[in-house]
Amino acid sequence: MGALSHLRVLDLSRVLAGPWAGQILADLGAEVIKVERPGNGDDTRAWGPPFLKDAYGESTGEAAYYLSANRNKQSVTIDFTKPEGQQLVRDLASKSDILIENFKVGGLQAYGLDYASLKVLNPDLIYCSITGFGQTGPYAKRAGYDFMVQGLGGLMSLTGRPEGDEGAGPVKVGVALTDILTGLYSTVAILAALAHRQHEGGGQHIDMALLDVQVACLANQAMNYLTTGVAPQRLGNAHPNIVPYQDFPTADGDFILTVGNDSQFRKFAEVAGRPELGGDSRFSTNKLRVANRAELVPLIRQLTVFKTTAEWVAQLEAVGVPCGPINDLAQVFADPQVRARGLAMQLPHALAGLVPQVASPIRLSETPVEYRNAPPLLGEHTQQVLEQVLGLKSGAVEALRRSGVL
């Protein structure tokens, strides 16, 4: 049994941040009921190509994007713009422990599905709202998307080549990182609310905002600014506080060198055939190396091109200097460590036979994550959930389907 197998989650969210939180809870054993719009469903169902293919190479119409964040859930289609649909969602919420939603501020109030309305029906409900800018403040009513918040929240001011370099300019992260981080923070908040409910009783409303999460995750760069009043600038792949800590060219490509202390730098200098650099008055400490970055980095670049990436990795790992290659995704999933950890897996799928998945990184010794079912087809579990959870008869479900509620 999963650690959260005693819990039911009503997932009214779509796209990524909310579904990511829902998938984490589902992997940990929770029963997650995903409510989707009839006919269309989660927006990401249409966010392709690529689409999953069946055994004959034909498209199933299931977008890879959707498949990344909806494992272990049950899909129920309900049109809650209709009164009958609103009542079904209220009934499901009254029998749930957690609700996740990412509608605009006030968007669910018109349907009687806001926290204040559902709290009356279920005082123990933990209601997690995810928006771009939170429930308060001058931007509260605005829609917010990951890319926009990466820019507004400062991440893109730190990502990209330095000013003056060829190709300089702001760059977004290659995945929707703000959404992912918001999903993770939302999961932490939900678990904290569950702990409070267990000890003190009662649910609560969780107000999560993409912008809040993005600013919080600026981490050391935020503190670099707050302690100095000077906004950090883009450094490409270099680190603002550690040198050398970036990519360097090799005889057959590039590799990443991450020297974390002075001892590691001396070891690197020895392997590079320039042991005197370790005691050089310009480079002997990290503080000096940061101050003299412009002199040191070109020197290292002149040295690293004489060995292949594999040679550098082998020789530096042997003396405890952290480094590694820059892999594409084909190389990532072929990597022996990734394979040993089982990070690529497959689940049975109704249309494709099998669907690839990326395993959860959570490893629990007593209550390991569960992989019960693939991301569901749209409405795949509507009849099952309404009959088993709400006790509706099959005739009643069919009548709701005929009237367009399901």
Rosetta blueprint (number, residue, H / E / L):
1 M L
2 G L
3 A L
4 L L
5 S L
6 H L
7 L L
8 R E
9 V E
10 L E
11 D E
12 L L
13 S L
14 R L
15 V L
16 L L
17 A H
18 G H
19 P H
20 W H
21 A H
22 G H
23 Q H
24 I H
25 L H
26 A H
27 D H
28 L L
29 G L
30 A L
31 E E
32 V E
33 I E
34 K E
35 V E
36 E E
37 R L
38 P L
39 G L
40 N L
41 G L
42 D L
43 D H
44 T H
45 R H
46 A H
47 W L
48 G L
49 P L
50 P L
51 F E
52 L E
53 K E
54 D L
55 A L
56 Y L
57 G L
58 E L
59 S E
60 T E
61 G E
62 E E
63 A E
64 A H
65 Y H
66 Y H
67 L H
68 S L
69 A L
70 N L
71 R L
72 N L
73 K E
74 Q E
75 S E
76 V E
77 T E
78 I L
79 D L
80 F L
81 T L
82 K L
83 P H
84 E H
85 G H
86 Q H
87 Q H
88 L H
89 V H
90 R H
91 D H
92 L H
93 A H
94 S H
95 K L
96 S L
97 D L
98 I E
99 L E
100 I E
101 E E
102 N L
103 F L
104 K L
105 V L
106 G L
107 G L
108 L L
109 Q H
110 A H
111 Y H
112 G L
113 L L
114 D L
115 Y H
116 A H
117 S H
118 L H
119 K H
120 V H
121 L H
122 N L
123 P L
124 D L
125 L L
126 I E
127 Y E
128 C E
129 S E
130 I E
131 T E
132 G L
133 F L
134 G L
135 Q L
136 T L
137 G L
138 P L
139 Y L
140 A L
141 K L
142 R L
143 A L
144 G L
145 Y L
146 D H
147 F H
148 M H
149 V H
150 Q H
151 G H
152 L H
153 G L
154 G L
155 L H
156 M H
157 S H
158 L H
159 T L
160 G L
161 R L
162 P L
163 E L
164 G L
165 D L
166 E L
167 G L
168 A L
169 G L
170 P L
171 V L
172 K L
173 V L
174 G L
175 V L
176 A L
177 L H
178 T H
179 D H
180 I H
181 L H
182 T H
183 G H
184 L H
185 Y H
186 S H
187 T H
188 V H
189 A H
190 I H
191 L H
192 A H
193 A H
194 L H
195 A H
196 H H
197 R H
198 Q H
199 H H
200 E H
201 G L
202 G L
203 G L
204 Q E
205 H E
206 I E
207 D E
208 M E
209 A E
210 L H
211 L H
212 D H
213 V H
214 Q H
215 V H
216 A H
217 C L
218 L L
219 A H
220 N H
221 Q H
222 A H
223 M H
224 N H
225 Y H
226 L H
227 T H
228 T H
229 G L
230 V L
231 A L
232 P L
233 Q L
234 R L
235 L L
236 G L
237 N L
238 A L
239 H L
240 P L
241 N L
242 I L
243 V L
244 P L
245 Y E
246 Q E
247 D E
248 F E
249 P E
250 T E
251 A L
252 D L
253 G E
254 D E
255 F E
256 I E
257 L E
258 T E
259 V L
260 G L
261 N L
262 D H
263 S H
264 Q H
265 F H
266 R H
267 K H
268 F H
269 A H
270 E H
271 V H
272 A L
273 G L
274 R L
275 P H
276 E H
277 L H
278 G H
279 G H
280 D L
281 S L
282 R L
283 F L
284 S L
285 T L
286 N H
287 K H
288 L H
289 R H
290 V H
291 A H
292 N L
293 R H
294 A H
295 E H
296 L H
297 V H
298 P H
299 L H
300 I H
301 R H
302 Q H
303 L H
304 T H
305 V L
306 F L
307 K L
308 T L
309 T H
310 A H
311 E H
312 W H
313 V H
314 A H
315 Q H
316 L H
317 E H
318 A H
319 V L
320 G L
321 V L
322 P L
323 C E
324 G E
325 P E
326 I L
327 N L
328 D L
329 L H
330 A H
331 Q H
332 V H
333 F H
334 A H
335 D L
336 P H
337 Q H
338 V H
339 R H
340 A H
341 R L
342 G L
343 L L
344 A E
345 M E
346 Q E
347 L E
348 P E
349 H E
350 A L
351 L L
352 A L
353 G E
354 L E
355 V E
356 P E
357 Q E
358 V E
359 A L
360 S L
361 P L
362 I L
363 R L
364 L L
365 S L
366 E L
367 T L
368 P L
369 V L
370 E L
371 Y L
372 R L
373 N L
374 A L
375 P L
376 P L
377 L L
378 L L
379 G L
380 E L
381 H L
382 T H
383 Q H
384 Q H
385 V H
386 L H
387 E H
388 Q H
389 V L
390 L L
391 G L
392 L L
393 K L
394 S H
395 G H
396 A H
397 V H
398 E H
399 A H
400 L H
401 R H
402 R H
403 S L
404 G L
405 V L
406 L L
